[in-house]
Each structure stands twice: as C-alpha cells, then as structure tokens.
Amino acid sequence: MAVKERILVIEDEVSIREEIVDWLIFEGYDVFQARNGREGLAVAKQERPDLILCDVVMPEMDGHEVLLEVRSTPELVDTLFIFVTAMVEKTNVRQGMNLGADDYIMKPFTAKDVLDAVRSRLAHKATRQQELQIQIGSMEDALQDERRQAMLRSQLVGMFSHDFRTPLAVITMSASLLRNYEDRLTPDRKKEKFDQMISSTKQLTQMLDDVLFVVEMGNIDFNYRPVWLNLSEFIRKIVVDYQDLFSETHQIHFVSRLDKDVAVDPKVMRQIASNLISNGIKYSPRRGEVWVSLDRVDDMLVFEVRDNGLGIPEESIDTLFEPFQRAENTRLIRGTGLGLAIVKQALDLCGGRIEVSSQEDVGSEFTIYLPLQTAPSY
C-alpha cells in the first residue's frame, strides 16, 4: 500500500480551513489542521508533515513567523511550505519567498488552484529525492570501488613481498650454481638451469606487468585507447614467446581467421592474451597442449584459449574472476590469483565479455568477445 503524503493546513478562518481540508482528504492525502500559527507549529513538530499550507495573517503568530520556526527546526527544515494569502502586494509575496517558502496561493482560490499547487510541489520534492538517492548511490558505489581498490593495492603489496621471492630465489640459486660449479655440470644440466632462469624472469615480468596494469586501471584518467593493429601477428608473437619458453613441456597451437587489421588497445590485449595463455600452460600437465584462436563472428572479435589441464570445479566458477581467488584444485600450483581478475577488468574497460567452459580433469576453454572494428578496404 502506498504511503499517503501528510499535509498540515494552518488557517484561522474556520470555513476556509475546513474547505481546504475536505478537498485534500477527497484527493487521498493524510490531513491535519490548526487554528493559528502557534498551534500549527506544535502540530507540525508532532506529526512531521510533508507539506504545510499556511495563512499569512493570523493571531498570536503570523505565517512568516511560522515559516521561520519551521526552517530553523532540524526535523522540519525540508518540509514544503506554501503560503495562503489575500495580500496582493508584491513586497509581501517576495518577503515570504525570501524566507524560504516554496510557493504561494492567492485568495480567493479554487480547489484546482490548491490541488495543483500541492501536487506540483510534492512531485517536485519526489523528483529531488529520487535524484538525491541516485547521487547517494553513485557516491556509495564510488566509495565501495575506492575501498576495493585500496584493499587490492594492499593485497598487491603482500603478493610482492611473498610471491616475488620464489622466482628471484630460483634465478639467484641457478646463477650461483652456474658460476661456482660450471665445470661440474653437464650440458643438459646447464641448459636446465638457464631455462629455469629464463622461466623465472618471464614469471617476474608477467607479475610486474599485472601489478602495474592493476594500479593503472585504478587511476581515474585510465582510458581504453584502441589503435589499428594486425592482431593476428600481435597474438602470434605472444604465442611464439611462450612456445620458446615452454617448448620442452607444452605445445601451443595458434590459428587466426582474421583477414583485416582491427582496432584494439595493445596494452589491454596483451594482458588478456598473456594471462589466458599462461594460465592454460600453468594448469595443463607436462606435455599438455594449449589451443589459441582468433576469429570474427558478426560484429564481434572472438579470442579463444583452450587447454587440456586440471579444469575448474563448478563451485569455483562464480568467484573465478575475483582478485586473489583460486580454484581449490590449484592450491599446489604457484600463482597469484590475479590473472583472470585482470582479464575481467580489462574486458569491462572495452565493453567486452568472457565465457568459461570447463570440466575437471578434461580442460578449460575461455572465450573472449570484443566489439569489432576493422580497418577499411582500399
């Protein structure tokens, strides 16, 4: 049931007061009345009306005094106030408006005059309140986002202090072993150590890129900046880099059906591709395979990464794209839990979306959809 608006009528002339009250009651308002300004102020403080209709000339306390009291009372300061007056001098009307009245009705008046003024002011107030709620909601969203960003930055610092140590230790120990025991190491052993150093360096670079990208996305001046790009060649180079790094453990296949340049932000696209490809490798078994493809479907760019790895438990899908959240079956595999969160944030920036299909012990498939712009033909 809708809440009735509450209206207080303050008028010392009984016949006029009762007529206004009847009009308002017939229109469905919850109505209170008072015989003079002092009594009206007491009723207003008790009933907290939404709107007050008040005569100007009254005994004991006139309408201007009532308005001053209303505007200086915290619980009534936002109450709508309409003067009812027989004074036609502009100075008296202007005085009332300057004191904070919302409107005035001149005597003699009709039911339509009163009801139109009441409806207009209540509707205006409702609109203002709605706009205020939208503003408050926007501020709350911004505050929530700021808190989330602050928490994310705090977690990033913790990640730096913990997860950076492992690849750094691998690089340090491998370099030390090569320097101090080079003459005792077989060629295969040396190659293994060099590969470990390269792999750890690549991991550190990816982690640093991830962190910088997250921090940059938190800046208010960060924008999605698409440029015309041969995306097939761009992704091919990323695939080649990973294939060179993991040539002995994984096979990466790449196919592109794009025949034109497209407009994308290289930084954003590199983050999306690198995180999805590295995840495919990370969560696939040794000698596993990762399939990467580019295609166009209608007006969408489709980028797909599929692996034959661990797969994702169904209960972990919902939190997959939250920062630092990882599926239960990946706990023994080193990782920050940032990659997919970065992919999701990057897609939000450019109006894209991601779909996930996964089955435990079979593999996962991540499909990216981006609004497509292709270079014109000449």
C-alpha positions in Angstrom: 0.0 0.0 0.0 1.3 3.4 -1.0 2.2 5.8 1.9 -0.1 8.8 2.0 1.5 12.2 1.9 0.9 14.2 5.1 -0.4 17.8 4.8 -0.9 20.3 7.6 -3.4 23.2 7.0 -2.9 26.3 9.2 -5.8 28.8 8.8 -7.6 30.9 11.3 -10.8 31.2 9.3 -12.8 28.1 10.0 -14.8 27.9 6.8 -11.7 28.3 4.6 -9.7 25.8 6.6 -12.4 23.1 6.6 -13.0 23.5 2.8 -9.2 23.1 2.1 -9.1 20.1 4.4 -12.1 18.4 2.6 -10.5 19.0 -0.8 -7.3 17.3 0.3 -9.0 14.4 2.1 -11.1 13.7 -1.0 -7.8 13.5 -3.0 -6.4 10.9 -0.6 -4.0 12.9 1.5 -3.5 12.4 5.2 -4.5 15.8 6.5 -4.0 17.7 9.8 -5.3 21.2 10.7 -4.6 24.0 13.1 -6.4 27.2 14.0 -3.4 29.5 14.4 0.3 29.7 13.9 1.3 28.6 17.4 -1.0 25.6 17.4 0.1 24.8 13.8 3.8 24.8 14.8 3.1 22.3 17.6 1.2 20.0 15.3 4.0 20.2 12.7 6.6 19.2 15.3 4.4 16.3 16.4 3.2 15.0 13.0 6.1 15.8 10.7 4.0 16.7 7.6 5.4 16.6 4.1 3.8 19.9 3.3 2.3 22.9 5.2 -0.4 25.2 3.8 -0.3 28.3 6.0 -2.2 31.5 6.0 -0.1 34.7 6.4 -2.2 36.9 8.6 -3.2 35.1 11.8 -3.4 35.9 15.5 -0.7 35.0 18.0 1.9 34.0 15.3 1.6 35.0 11.7 2.7 32.9 8.7 6.1 34.5 8.3 6.9 33.6 12.0 5.7 30.1 11.5 7.9 29.7 8.4 11.0 31.0 10.3 10.3 28.5 13.1 9.9 25.6 10.6 13.1 26.4 8.7 15.0 26.6 12.0 13.7 23.3 13.3 16.0 20.4 12.2 13.3 17.8 11.8 11.1 20.2 9.7 13.7 22.1 7.7 12.9 20.2 4.5 9.1 20.4 4.9 7.4 22.0 1.9 5.7 25.3 2.7 3.0 27.1 0.8 1.6 30.4 1.8 -2.2 31.1 1.5 -2.6 34.9 1.4 -5.0 37.7 0.4 -2.2 40.1 0.1 -1.6 41.2 -3.5 1.4 43.4 -2.8 4.5 42.0 -4.4 6.6 43.0 -1.4 4.7 40.7 0.9 4.9 37.8 -1.5 8.6 38.4 -2.1 9.2 38.5 1.6 7.6 35.1 2.1 9.6 33.6 -0.8 12.9 35.1 0.6 12.2 33.5 3.9 12.1 30.1 2.3 8.5 29.5 1.2 8.2 27.0 -1.8 5.0 28.6 -3.3 2.0 30.8 -2.5 -1.7 30.8 -3.4 -3.7 34.0 -3.6 -7.2 34.3 -2.1 -9.8 33.8 -3.5 -8.8 30.5 -4.9 -10.5 27.3 -6.2 -10.0 23.7 -5.3 -8.0 23.3 -8.6 -5.6 26.2 -7.5 -4.9 24.5 -4.2 -4.6 20.9 -5.5 -2.4 22.0 -8.5 0.0 23.8 -6.1 0.1 20.9 -3.7 0.6 18.2 -6.4 3.3 20.3 -8.2 5.3 20.8 -5.0 5.1 17.2 -3.9 6.0 15.9 -7.3 9.0 18.3 -7.4 10.1 17.1 -4.0 9.8 13.5 -5.1 11.9 14.2 -8.1 14.5 15.9 -6.0 14.6 13.0 -3.5 15.0 10.5 -6.4 17.8 12.5 -7.8 19.4 12.7 -4.4 19.1 8.9 -4.0 20.8 8.4 -7.4 23.6 10.7 -6.3 24.0 8.9 -3.0 24.0 5.6 -4.8 26.7 6.8 -7.1 28.8 8.1 -4.2 28.4 4.8 -2.4 29.4 2.9 -5.5 32.5 5.2 -5.9 33.3 4.7 -2.2 32.9 1.0 -2.5 35.1 0.9 -5.6 37.7 3.0 -3.8 37.7 0.6 -0.8 38.0 -2.3 -3.2 40.9 -0.6 -4.9 42.6 0.1 -1.6 42.2 -3.5 -0.5 43.5 -4.7 -3.8 46.6 -2.5 -3.5 47.2 -3.7 0.0 47.0 -7.3 -1.3 49.3 -6.5 -4.1 52.0 -5.3 -1.6 51.6 -8.6 0.2 51.9 -10.5 -3.0 55.1 -8.6 -3.9 56.7 -9.5 -0.6 55.8 -13.2 -0.9 55.4 -14.4 -4.5 58.3 -12.4 -5.9 60.7 -14.2 -3.6 60.3 -17.6 -5.2 61.4 -16.8 -8.8 64.1 -14.4 -7.5 65.4 -17.3 -5.4 65.4 -19.6 -8.5 67.3 -17.1 -10.5 69.8 -16.4 -7.7 70.5 -20.1 -7.0 70.7 -21.1 -10.6 73.2 -18.3 -11.4 75.2 -19.2 -8.3 75.3 -22.8 -9.4 76.4 -22.0 -12.9 79.1 -19.6 -11.7 80.6 -21.8 -9.0 80.2 -25.3 -10.5 80.2 -24.7 -14.2 83.0 -27.3 -14.7 81.0 -30.0 -12.9 77.7 -29.5 -14.7 76.7 -31.5 -17.8 75.4 -29.5 -20.9 71.9 -30.8 -20.2 72.2 -29.6 -16.6 73.4 -26.2 -17.6 70.6 -25.9 -20.1 68.1 -26.8 -17.4 69.4 -24.0 -15.1 69.4 -21.5 -17.9 65.8 -22.5 -18.8 64.8 -22.1 -15.1 66.3 -18.6 -15.0 64.5 -17.6 -18.2 61.2 -19.0 -17.0 61.5 -17.3 -13.6 62.4 -14.0 -15.4 59.3 -14.4 -17.5 57.2 -15.1 -14.5 58.6 -12.0 -12.7 57.9 -9.8 -15.8 54.3 -11.1 -16.0 53.8 -10.4 -12.3 55.2 -6.9 -12.7 53.1 -6.2 -15.7 50.0 -7.5 -13.9 50.6 -5.3 -10.9 51.3 -2.1 -12.9 48.2 -2.8 -15.0 46.0 -3.1 -11.9 47.4 0.1 -10.5 47.0 1.9 -13.8 43.4 0.7 -14.1 42.7 2.2 -10.6 43.6 5.7 -11.9 40.7 7.9 -12.9 42.4 9.0 -16.1 42.9 5.5 -17.4 41.3 5.1 -20.8 40.8 2.3 -23.3 43.0 3.5 -26.3 42.4 1.4 -29.4 44.8 1.6 -32.4 44.7 -0.2 -35.7 46.7 -3.4 -35.3 47.5 -6.6 -37.2 46.1 -8.6 -34.3 46.9 -12.0 -35.8 50.6 -11.1 -35.9 50.4 -9.5 -32.5 49.0 -12.6 -30.9 51.3 -14.9 -32.9 54.4 -13.1 -31.3 53.0 -13.7 -27.8 52.4 -17.4 -28.6 55.9 -17.7 -30.0 57.4 -16.2 -26.9 55.5 -18.7 -24.7 56.3 -21.6 -27.0 60.0 -20.8 -26.9 59.9 -20.7 -23.1 57.9 -23.9 -22.7 59.0 -25.8 -25.8 60.1 -28.9 -23.8 56.9 -29.1 -21.7 54.0 -27.8 -23.7 52.7 -27.4 -27.2 50.9 -24.2 -28.2 48.8 -24.2 -31.3 47.6 -20.9 -32.9 45.2 -20.2 -35.7 43.7 -16.9 -36.9 40.9 -16.3 -39.3 41.2 -12.5 -39.3 42.0 -11.0 -42.6 42.0 -7.3 -41.7 43.6 -5.1 -39.1 41.3 -4.4 -36.1 41.2 -1.5 -33.5 42.3 -2.7 -30.1 44.3 -1.3 -27.2 47.6 -3.2 -27.4 48.3 -3.0 -23.7 44.9 -4.3 -22.8 45.0 -7.1 -25.4 48.5 -8.2 -24.3 47.2 -8.5 -20.7 44.2 -10.6 -21.8 46.2 -12.9 -24.1 49.2 -13.3 -21.8 47.2 -14.1 -18.8 44.9 -16.6 -20.6 47.8 -18.4 -22.4 50.0 -18.5 -19.3 47.0 -20.0 -17.3 46.5 -22.6 -20.0 50.1 -23.6 -19.7 50.2 -23.4 -15.9 47.2 -25.6 -15.3 48.0 -28.2 -18.0 50.0 -31.3 -17.4 53.6 -31.7 -18.7 53.4 -32.4 -22.4 50.0 -30.7 -22.4 48.6 -28.7 -25.2 47.1 -25.2 -25.5 45.0 -24.0 -28.4 44.8 -20.3 -29.2 42.5 -18.9 -31.9 41.3 -15.6 -33.3 38.1 -15.2 -35.3 35.3 -12.9 -36.2 31.6 -13.6 -35.6 29.3 -10.9 -36.9 30.5 -7.7 -35.4 32.5 -9.3 -32.5 36.1 -10.3 -32.3 36.4 -13.7 -30.7 39.6 -14.8 -28.9 39.7 -18.3 -27.5 42.2 -20.2 -25.3 41.6 -23.9 -24.6 43.7 -26.3 -22.7 43.6 -30.0 -21.6 44.5 -29.3 -18.0 43.0 -29.6 -14.5 39.7 -28.0 -15.3 37.7 -25.8 -12.8 35.4 -27.2 -10.1 31.8 -26.0 -10.7 31.7 -24.4 -7.2 34.7 -22.2 -8.1 33.3 -20.7 -11.3 31.4 -17.9 -9.6 34.5 -16.5 -7.8 36.9 -17.2 -10.7 37.3 -13.5 -11.7 37.7 -12.0 -8.2 41.2 -10.8 -7.3 43.3 -13.4 -5.4 40.7 -16.1 -5.7 41.8 -19.5 -7.0 40.1 -22.8 -7.5 40.5 -25.4 -4.8 42.3 -27.9 -7.1 45.1 -25.3 -8.0 46.4 -24.8 -4.4 49.6 -26.7 -5.1 50.4 -24.7 -8.3 52.2 -21.4 -7.8 50.2 -18.4 -8.8 48.9 -15.0 -7.6 45.2 -15.4 -8.4 45.3 -12.1 -10.2 45.3 -13.2 -13.9 41.6 -13.7 -14.5 40.6 -10.7 -12.4 42.8 -8.6 -14.7 41.3 -10.1 -17.8 37.8 -9.3 -16.4 38.7 -5.7 -15.5 40.3 -5.2 -18.9 37.2 -6.5 -20.7 35.0 -4.2 -18.6 37.0 -1.3 -19.9 36.5 -2.1 -23.5 32.9 -3.4 -23.4 33.8 -7.0 -23.9 32.8 -10.2 -22.1 34.2 -13.6 -21.2 32.6 -17.0 -21.2 34.0 -20.1 -19.5 33.5 -23.8 -20.2 35.4 -26.3 -18.1 35.4 -29.9 -16.9 37.6 -31.2 -14.2 40.5 -33.4 -15.4 39.5 -32.6 -19.0 40.3 -28.9 -19.5 39.0 -25.4 -19.8 38.0 -23.1 -22.5 38.0 -19.3 -22.2 36.3 -17.3 -24.9 36.6 -13.5 -25.2 34.2 -11.4 -27.1 35.2 -7.8 -28.1 33.2 -5.3 -30.1 34.9 -5.4 -33.5 36.3 -2.5 -35.6 38.1 -3.5 -38.8 40.2 -1.3 -41.0 38.5 -0.2 -44.2 39.4 -1.8 -47.5 41.0 0.2 -50.3 
